[in-house]
Amino acid sequence: MSVDTLIILGVAAALLLVVMLPFYVSQRRREKRTDEAEATARRYGLHEPVSLHPVVSAEACIGTGNCLTVCPEHDVIGFRDGQAMTVAPARCVGHGLCERACPVDAIQLVFGSEKRGVEIPRIKENFETNVPGLYIVGELGGMGLIRNAFEQGRQCVEGIAKLPRAKAGMLDVLIIGCGPAGLSASVNCLHHELRFKTLEKEDIGGTVRYYPRKKVVMTMPVKVPGYGKLDFREVAKEELISVWEDIVSRTGLEVATNETVSAVRRSDAHFEVTSSKGEYAARYLILAIGRRGVPRKLGVPGENLAKVIYSLREPEVFQRDRILVVGGGDSAVEAALALSEQQGNKVSISYRRETFARIKPGNLERIERAIASGQVDVHWSSNVLEIRPHSVIYRDQHQHEQEMANDVVAIFAGGEMPTAFLKSCGVEFDTKFGTP
């Protein structure tokens, strides 16, 4: 082999090394991060999907990595052997950026999995249910992200605005719920000059009002007709509620708060709705009531005592109290931490499992520190049996009955989806097992 040939081969090898080495190093870094993310997901119980999450087609994926860089939640998708893969599906909150960023359509957002089905109302692409004229937007339809809720409210009303209006003496639209989806639907009704009314059983903000104080809510920029652009991606709960109240004030929106709907009846081409304060007739009905529904109760004696609460809006109200938090999810952990920070409180958690599962890594780290420092006490594998005026009876992990002195019981056992109400409206449900 000649010297010239050797030189050419050497130059080629050097060029190949210069080109390929950074690529190889980048790939190894991605795979190392994926390994770490996968281990973290399994530790925190985030490797099994809860609801909406991405699924990557191994046959279609070409490994561009676009999906990794656009996800605001981070580590939902990882990278191994030159292809993307779902690592922590329970982290996904439905941004959908990964799906849109994939140049070969290798990613789909799906509800549920082969093992775990998710029951959601039957909804068409225009958010109309199987009941003509009845629409569902926001969290109740399986999309919990605030930006998604705002967008669905807008799209739903834009579609309704193209339909025939109600006859005289009747509302065009009745909106039930004034969380992000209901608020969006309401301001867009104003924008399209529809005759409408918005009912909210509590106060403006819906479920978000029950997040612990200073909880950061993930969102993305949205345009609000008559108000302007909400250009933030992270915002504290208090600031977000303040912005919503400002929207209501500046747009002149009227919301009937503390008004609960008890019955909905379809009559010819309109709806007749009965609430705690009156009756309404509307051509179209939008349900934006969220999935939280009615707080799930324990079904034990004493649960109706005044000292029992099912949400925590102002933890500073509780001081120098002996508090038992029941539950082990994010809401329970965040409430226990918030209450433990108030002066003089003694906070305990009763959880039916042996360890916290499916909670955010940051919450797990915080609660572990609080437990180690004695700030919060935990009764693992325990069940509350009875709530008394000044104590709580519970069964401990050894199946022994114990009595604990107590002033406040905060129950965070999840919510019962308003299935019965929806079925009374005629809405049908589908169980999704990995359905796009």
PATI-27173 format. One line per field, with one value per residue (C-alpha): z, y, x negated; residue number from 1; residue in one letter. Coordinates in nm, 3 decimals, decimal comma, padded with zeros to 5 digits. Layout:
N
zz Z;...
yy Y;...
xx X;...
seq NUM;...
type a;...
END
This chain:
436
zz 00,000;-00,103;00,127;-00,054;00,007;00,374;00,401;00,232;00,461;00,763;00,667;00,602;00,940;01,112;00,942;01,033;01,392;01,405;01,271;01,455;01,797;01,905;01,780;01,975;02,292;02,257;02,213;02,518;02,727;02,614;02,696;03,036;03,115;02,997;03,228;03,521;03,429;03,399;03,740;03,890;03,726;03,874;04,215;04,220;04,048;03,736;03,487;03,457;03,277;03,470;03,184;02,875;02,769;02,457;02,279;02,036;01,730;01,709;01,340;01,250;01,483;01,311;01,625;01,563;01,936;01,877;02,121;02,404;02,373;02,352;02,651;02,937;03,195;03,110;03,108;02,996;02,684;02,675;02,411;02,368;02,076;01,849;01,912;02,141;02,407;02,677;03,015;03,269;03,119;03,452;03,430;03,112;03,145;02,778;02,631;02,301;02,193;02,142;01,902;01,700;01,699;01,549;01,174;01,090;01,309;01,521;01,843;01,948;02,270;02,404;02,692;02,923;02,852;02,779;03,153;03,285;03,115;03,154;03,150;02,980;02,840;02,473;02,294;01,928;01,778;01,830;02,201;02,158;02,346;02,225;02,350;02,073;02,193;02,510;02,512;02,750;02,769;02,989;03,250;03,243;02,888;02,988;02,907;03,232;03,119;03,172;02,821;02,673;02,877;02,753;02,394;02,415;02,558;02,267;01,997;02,143;02,148;01,802;01,673;01,858;01,726;01,374;01,473;01,491;01,789;02,055;02,024;02,218;02,594;02,599;02,644;02,352;02,589;02,953;03,090;03,404;03,577;03,580;03,599;03,306;03,049;03,171;03,193;02,837;02,710;02,888;02,750;02,402;02,435;02,513;02,209;01,979;02,137;02,243;02,507;02,786;03,157;03,361;03,682;03,929;04,240;04,434;04,310;03,997;03,939;04,000;04,104;04,098;04,404;04,602;04,519;04,821;04,845;04,612;04,415;04,069;03,784;03,443;03,155;02,819;02,652;02,561;02,406;02,593;02,384;02,530;02,765;02,587;02,597;02,908;02,839;03,119;03,139;03,515;03,764;04,130;04,204;04,379;04,082;03,838;04,039;04,056;03,676;03,628;03,858;03,662;03,338;03,484;03,599;03,280;03,036;03,236;03,262;03,508;03,686;03,917;04,194;04,476;04,250;04,211;03,923;04,041;03,724;03,345;03,113;02,735;02,600;02,224;02,088;02,416;02,774;03,094;03,387;03,756;04,003;04,370;04,281;03,981;03,646;03,302;02,941;02,690;02,331;02,406;02,727;02,804;03,097;03,229;03,576;03,604;03,720;04,091;04,146;04,497;04,742;04,813;05,172;05,400;05,507;05,877;06,183;06,263;05,910;05,916;06,216;06,162;06,214;05,897;05,580;05,220;05,075;05,189;05,061;05,351;05,566;05,787;05,938;06,123;06,405;06,721;06,601;06,609;06,246;06,072;05,692;05,533;05,194;05,019;04,685;04,583;04,730;05,067;05,083;04,978;05,236;05,512;05,427;05,415;05,747;05,913;05,829;06,037;06,394;06,657;06,440;06,498;06,166;06,100;05,784;05,769;05,449;05,361;05,176;05,294;05,099;04,892;04,531;04,217;04,370;04,213;04,288;04,439;04,677;04,775;04,854;05,062;05,260;05,324;05,469;05,680;05,813;05,889;06,080;06,278;06,115;05,991;06,133;05,909;06,001;05,719;05,623;05,847;05,812;05,992;06,168;06,350;06,390;06,732;06,852;07,012;06,874;06,587;06,606;06,347;06,269;06,253;06,037;06,292;06,275;06,626;06,703;06,824;06,944;06,854;07,005;06,725;06,641;06,258;06,003;05,641;05,397;05,055;04,920;04,570;04,410;04,269;03,907;03,852;03,657;03,800;03,708;03,355;03,302;03,427;03,145;02,899;02,844;02,752;02,853;02,682;02,851;02,670;02,668;02,491;02,252;02,061
yy 00,000;00,334;00,625;00,834;00,568;00,551;00,929;00,928;00,651;00,834;01,159;00,974;00,800;01,129;01,300;01,007;01,029;01,404;01,358;01,042;01,091;01,387;01,196;00,886;01,086;01,262;00,930;00,781;01,084;01,050;00,680;00,738;00,997;00,755;00,484;00,726;00,853;00,497;00,404;00,718;00,646;00,296;00,423;00,678;00,459;00,674;00,394;00,295;00,543;00,701;00,863;01,049;00,965;00,926;00,596;00,574;00,350;00,166;00,095;00,461;00,640;00,765;00,902;01,278;01,345;01,637;01,485;01,491;01,858;01,997;01,817;02,069;01,789;01,632;01,261;01,147;01,020;00,878;00,759;00,414;00,225;00,524;00,546;00,733;00,541;00,623;00,622;00,790;00,802;00,902;01,235;01,331;01,599;01,613;01,901;01,712;01,892;01,562;01,439;01,760;01,777;01,431;01,470;01,116;01,095;00,819;00,943;00,925;01,046;00,773;00,722;00,428;00,118;-00,249;-00,318;-00,016;00,132;00,491;00,567;00,895;01,043;00,977;01,299;01,392;01,605;01,918;01,825;01,732;01,420;01,156;01,393;01,651;02,002;01,888;01,953;01,857;02,052;02,044;01,793;01,598;01,490;01,358;01,664;01,818;02,080;02,440;02,548;02,255;02,350;02,710;02,595;02,347;02,612;02,842;02,579;02,454;02,799;02,886;02,579;02,664;03,022;02,883;02,693;02,824;03,053;02,996;03,135;03,447;03,411;03,133;03,124;03,027;02,860;02,759;02,690;02,480;02,530;02,821;02,662;02,728;02,553;02,720;03,061;03,027;02,919;03,217;03,487;03,339;03,350;03,720;03,759;03,595;03,790;03,478;03,491;03,280;03,228;03,065;02,873;02,772;02,566;02,727;03,014;03,118;02,893;02,552;02,275;02,500;02,685;02,367;02,330;02,405;02,764;02,861;02,537;02,601;02,533;02,444;02,626;02,784;03,115;03,155;03,437;03,558;03,759;04,101;04,072;03,987;03,722;03,522;03,480;03,262;02,900;02,865;03,057;03,024;02,925;03,256;03,460;03,249;03,290;03,666;03,677;03,490;03,731;04,021;03,865;03,848;04,209;04,362;04,169;04,235;03,865;03,770;03,437;03,296;03,149;02,918;02,782;02,405;02,229;01,945;01,827;01,849;01,750;01,744;01,891;01,899;02,112;02,264;02,185;02,259;02,295;02,312;02,463;02,549;02,902;02,870;02,714;02,784;02,699;02,689;02,571;02,438;02,314;02,311;02,103;02,224;02,075;01,885;01,529;01,600;01,586;01,491;01,416;01,044;00,967;00,694;00,564;00,563;00,693;01,058;01,158;01,431;01,609;01,976;01,906;01,692;01,872;01,749;02,034;02,286;02,641;02,838;02,624;02,922;02,903;02,591;02,660;02,466;02,181;01,804;01,716;01,380;01,382;01,072;00,971;00,928;01,106;01,442;01,637;01,462;01,506;01,872;01,941;01,768;01,970;02,298;02,228;02,121;02,462;02,643;02,744;02,478;02,212;01,842;01,666;01,294;01,100;00,782;00,588;00,242;00,143;00,072;00,357;00,658;00,569;00,776;01,109;01,367;01,323;01,671;01,594;01,263;01,430;01,699;01,459;01,225;01,519;01,620;01,265;01,233;01,562;01,473;01,750;01,495;01,151;00,868;00,566;00,319;00,047;00,205;00,262;00,508;00,327;00,609;00,985;01,124;01,486;01,484;01,172;00,924;00,544;00,367;00,020;00,015;-00,198;-00,479;-00,483;-00,336;-00,065;00,260;00,592;00,921;01,262;01,485;01,827;01,815;01,534;01,624;01,355;01,341;01,011;01,141;01,243;01,050;01,147;01,289;00,977;00,952;01,314;01,270;00,951;01,127;01,376;01,087;01,096;00,761;00,648;00,457;00,277;00,349;00,088;00,267;00,448;00,754
xx 00,000;-00,146;-00,215;00,046;00,310;00,221;00,245;00,585;00,710;00,573;00,743;01,070;01,049;00,976;01,269;01,494;01,377;01,438;01,790;01,891;01,729;01,951;02,256;02,154;02,086;02,422;02,600;02,430;02,528;02,889;02,894;02,735;02,999;03,268;03,133;03,140;03,489;03,620;03,482;03,635;03,971;03,980;03,880;04,161;04,419;04,425;04,356;04,724;04,954;05,239;05,426;05,306;04,949;04,729;04,664;04,370;04,381;04,047;04,110;04,162;03,915;03,598;03,434;03,431;03,472;03,710;03,959;03,705;03,621;03,976;04,136;04,185;04,224;03,884;03,798;04,143;03,964;03,612;03,365;03,212;03,052;03,110;03,483;03,722;03,914;04,167;03,994;04,224;04,577;04,734;04,548;04,732;05,000;05,097;04,898;04,886;04,566;04,382;04,648;04,637;04,255;04,205;04,132;04,249;04,564;04,413;04,577;04,941;05,103;05,329;05,572;05,507;05,301;05,356;05,349;05,534;05,837;05,950;06,322;06,408;06,729;06,803;06,705;06,679;06,402;06,614;06,654;07,019;07,130;07,373;07,646;07,707;07,623;07,444;07,068;06,788;06,460;06,153;06,044;06,371;06,290;05,947;05,734;05,619;05,366;05,477;05,377;05,570;05,876;05,861;05,818;06,106;06,336;06,249;06,289;06,617;06,777;06,646;06,827;07,148;07,139;07,187;07,502;07,861;07,929;08,192;08,540;08,644;08,658;08,399;08,021;07,802;07,555;07,552;07,203;07,165;06,831;06,586;06,245;06,009;06,233;06,551;06,384;06,254;06,595;06,754;06,524;06,556;06,935;06,895;06,672;06,930;07,217;07,407;07,679;07,530;07,496;07,218;07,288;07,017;07,095;06,809;06,594;06,408;06,108;06,260;06,021;05,714;05,845;05,791;05,425;05,203;05,080;04,795;04,828;04,683;04,924;04,782;04,943;04,855;04,939;05,306;05,508;05,817;06,070;06,133;05,835;05,512;05,242;05,152;04,783;04,650;04,544;04,519;04,728;04,817;05,175;05,248;05,126;05,327;05,648;05,580;05,541;05,869;06,050;05,898;06,025;06,375;06,355;06,208;06,427;06,743;06,812;07,087;07,052;07,319;07,102;07,216;07,489;07,509;07,683;07,906;08,082;08,056;08,338;08,341;08,666;08,719;08,433;08,314;08,216;08,402;08,163;08,249;08,002;07,997;08,111;08,340;08,426;08,281;08,361;08,075;08,026;07,676;07,514;07,140;07,014;06,678;06,701;06,372;06,311;06,271;06,646;06,746;06,460;06,435;06,530;06,398;06,738;06,653;06,843;06,780;06,689;06,952;06,800;06,713;06,342;06,324;06,211;06,164;05,961;05,703;05,716;05,567;05,330;05,240;05,589;05,472;05,227;05,143;05,363;05,318;05,387;05,427;05,400;05,554;05,411;05,077;05,107;04,963;05,255;05,226;04,848;04,861;05,133;04,936;04,625;04,818;04,988;04,664;04,514;04,776;04,699;04,747;04,912;04,849;04,910;04,949;05,035;05,241;05,176;05,302;04,983;04,630;04,476;04,579;04,654;04,713;04,621;04,394;04,023;04,002;04,288;04,130;03,799;03,971;04,188;03,894;03,699;04,000;04,038;03,666;03,666;03,980;04,181;04,437;04,520;04,648;04,859;04,794;05,044;05,306;05,680;05,905;06,192;06,371;06,345;06,436;06,464;06,119;05,952;05,927;05,945;05,731;05,594;05,214;04,986;05,001;05,382;05,411;05,665;05,509;05,648;05,482;05,558;05,680;05,827;05,851;05,885;05,797;05,911;05,745;05,873;05,940;06,266;06,555;06,602;06,952;07,050;07,402;07,477;07,343;07,541;07,853;07,791;07,779;07,401;07,246;06,896;06,615;06,327;06,002;05,725;05,441;05,675;05,541
seq 1;2;3;4;5;6;7;8;9;10;11;12;13;14;15;16;17;18;19;20;21;22;23;24;25;26;27;28;29;30;31;32;33;34;35;36;37;38;39;40;41;42;43;44;45;46;47;48;49;50;51;52;53;54;55;56;57;58;59;60;61;62;63;64;65;66;67;68;69;70;71;72;73;74;75;76;77;78;79;80;81;82;83;84;85;86;87;88;89;90;91;92;93;94;95;96;97;98;99;100;101;102;103;104;105;106;107;108;109;110;111;112;113;114;115;116;117;118;119;120;121;122;123;124;125;126;127;128;129;130;131;132;133;134;135;136;137;138;139;140;141;142;143;144;145;146;147;148;149;150;151;152;153;154;155;156;157;158;159;160;161;162;163;164;165;166;167;168;169;170;171;172;173;174;175;176;177;178;179;180;181;182;183;184;185;186;187;188;189;190;191;192;193;194;195;196;197;198;199;200;201;202;203;204;205;206;207;208;209;210;211;212;213;214;215;216;217;218;219;220;221;222;223;224;225;226;227;228;229;230;231;232;233;234;235;236;237;238;239;240;241;242;243;244;245;246;247;248;249;250;251;252;253;254;255;256;257;258;259;260;261;262;263;264;265;266;267;268;269;270;271;272;273;274;275;276;277;278;279;280;281;282;283;284;285;286;287;288;289;290;291;292;293;294;295;296;297;298;299;300;301;302;303;304;305;306;307;308;309;310;311;312;313;314;315;316;317;318;319;320;321;322;323;324;325;326;327;328;329;330;331;332;333;334;335;336;337;338;339;340;341;342;343;344;345;346;347;348;349;350;351;352;353;354;355;356;357;358;359;360;361;362;363;364;365;366;367;368;369;370;371;372;373;374;375;376;377;378;379;380;381;382;383;384;385;386;387;388;389;390;391;392;393;394;395;396;397;398;399;400;401;402;403;404;405;406;407;408;409;410;411;412;413;414;415;416;417;418;419;420;421;422;423;424;425;426;427;428;429;430;431;432;433;434;435;436
type m;s;v;d;t;l;i;i;l;g;v;a;a;a;l;l;l;v;v;m;l;p;f;y;v;s;q;r;r;r;e;k;r;t;d;e;a;e;a;t;a;r;r;y;g;l;h;e;p;v;s;l;h;p;v;v;s;a;e;a;c;i;g;t;g;n;c;l;t;v;c;p;e;h;d;v;i;g;f;r;d;g;q;a;m;t;v;a;p;a;r;c;v;g;h;g;l;c;e;r;a;c;p;v;d;a;i;q;l;v;f;g;s;e;k;r;g;v;e;i;p;r;i;k;e;n;f;e;t;n;v;p;g;l;y;i;v;g;e;l;g;g;m;g;l;i;r;n;a;f;e;q;g;r;q;c;v;e;g;i;a;k;l;p;r;a;k;a;g;m;l;d;v;l;i;i;g;c;g;p;a;g;l;s;a;s;v;n;c;l;h;h;e;l;r;f;k;t;l;e;k;e;d;i;g;g;t;v;r;y;y;p;r;k;k;v;v;m;t;m;p;v;k;v;p;g;y;g;k;l;d;f;r;e;v;a;k;e;e;l;i;s;v;w;e;d;i;v;s;r;t;g;l;e;v;a;t;n;e;t;v;s;a;v;r;r;s;d;a;h;f;e;v;t;s;s;k;g;e;y;a;a;r;y;l;i;l;a;i;g;r;r;g;v;p;r;k;l;g;v;p;g;e;n;l;a;k;v;i;y;s;l;r;e;p;e;v;f;q;r;d;r;i;l;v;v;g;g;g;d;s;a;v;e;a;a;l;a;l;s;e;q;q;g;n;k;v;s;i;s;y;r;r;e;t;f;a;r;i;k;p;g;n;l;e;r;i;e;r;a;i;a;s;g;q;v;d;v;h;w;s;s;n;v;l;e;i;r;p;h;s;v;i;y;r;d;q;h;q;h;e;q;e;m;a;n;d;v;v;a;i;f;a;g;g;e;m;p;t;a;f;l;k;s;c;g;v;e;f;d;t;k;f;g;t;p
END
